Amino acid sequence: MDALGAGGLLGQVEDRSVADVLAWLATTPLTWRKSITHVAIDVSATYRAAIRTGLPHTRVVIDHFHVVQLANKMLSAARRRTTAEVRGRRGRATDREWSARRRLLRSREDLTDQQFATMWNALGEGQSGRPC
């Protein structure tokens, strides 16, 4: 856990059970728990249930890393599905949607202006060559 996004470890729970998270929360001062307004977690129903029980007044959000990870998984699944539907087979390195894979999964700040423009302009005609 990280308070205020400072990058420091606030607390660590060994197990992923609701009871373990609640036990850790019980060791913290009540005034501190009442001052918490938002909790960022990974995509875990267990953690969400623990926070809802132990800190019912807080707003639960998914942390940035896990949002990006989930978006990348969905993008890859859509790319695989589209390739199978359009081409009737698995993707190959020579397919446009597969050659663009690494570029699609990189963050904007890691792309050169030319790489971004190439990717962005190609999106207008659709990955399968059909209009979007």
Salt bridges, closest charged atoms under 4 A:
ASP42 OD2 - ARG16 NH1 3.76
ASP63 OD2 - HIS66 ND1 2.72
ASP95 OD2 - ARG87 NE 3.71
ASP95 OD2 - ARG89 NH1 2.96
GLU97 OE2 - ARG87 NE 2.84
ASP113 OD1 - ARG108 NH2 3.28
GLU125 OE2 - ARG96 NH1 2.82
